[in-house]
Amino acid sequence: MKKNEAWLLPQGIEEALPAEAAQLESLRRQILDMYASWGYQLVIPPTVDYLDSLLTGTGYDLDIQTFKLIDQLTGKSLGIRADMTPQVARIDAHHLKREISRLCYIGTVLHTRADGFAGSRSPIQVGAELYGHAGVESDAEVIELMLRTLSMAGLDKVYLDLGHVGIYRALAKQAKLSAQHEAELFDMMQRKALPEINDFISELQLDGDVAAMLLALPELNGDEKTIDRAITVLKAASDDVMRALDYLKQVTRVLQSRRSDLNLHFDLAELRGYHFHTGIVFTAFVAGQGQEVARGGRYDEIGEVFGRARPATGFSTDLKTLINLGDVAAVDLNTAILAPANSDPALQILIESLRADGEAVIHLLPGQQADAAVMNCNRMIQNIDDKWHVVEAK
């Protein structure tokens, strides 16, 4: 790198200057306080972990997003976390031993490629996970918590997209697709490539009912009527499909009983996180943005590799995206108090008292000449009649 380019950052890697950093920290505190009020306890997983732990249950999707390195102490493969969810699952399964665990987290993750949230490769991931409960109520709770997180950032016009990976999984099983064919069709479903799907299913020469249902799946999206339409269109499907559709209806009823302003959309071919999730999946969108601003879903049994299989559901979002797209109040940085370069013990006592009361006091160094405004100070300490006083900065 040339000397005059040493200040450049890698593509997709950002730094936060004081104004933005203050906004991020203010929103971080508000969100964590809100999570705590719901009973979600903060955990802090390590930035670097054994690769096997980081990729537990996530399959290929997270593997290609993870920076990898070799531990010089053991020779084992390590990774820089690209998602904290597997690590939090380990904390729940291996350390806590609770019947029900509510955990939250926040920290920078690193991606090899930009994906989703604002095109950043270093999102500040914030999220919450609920372990130990397999019912509708726990999924509804984390969805509600996700929506409140977005609302706290000033994202009020949110569109919630619901799906269930069990529907495609059950149809693929009913069609007796090989692992390779299931993966190929999965990729087409993700892209909603209808002509490719039609040609592919024709080549497989599937049973008529199963073929018709797989062909219909990409078009089963829309408002609440989508579920009733799916019950009719997929009537020849297995009981697993019907249970998944009923589950979506139950979650919808719970959410609507809590939020009258809910903007709901259903997409039964939404398979993002298919290799990780085991049930309901949900994403949140805002107007004018093609990428989701938050995502989550159910991922039961992820803790099995850590010695304790657990029902699990949760969500995550990116703090930077919330700041960029939301309406988060700017933090006034010009509120400090400027103290002169003076060693008077009485001045030091006043400074310590002000700091103890939560004030920011900048004590000038000997020989330092600085304007109060330049130092982000709207007040200053002056000696008036042999006593130190806080006065408005001129």
Summary of the structure (lengths in Angstrom):
residues: 394
radius of gyration: 26.3
end to end distance: 45.5
largest distance: 97.0
contacts: 1224
relative contact order: 0.14
helix: 41%
strand: 21%
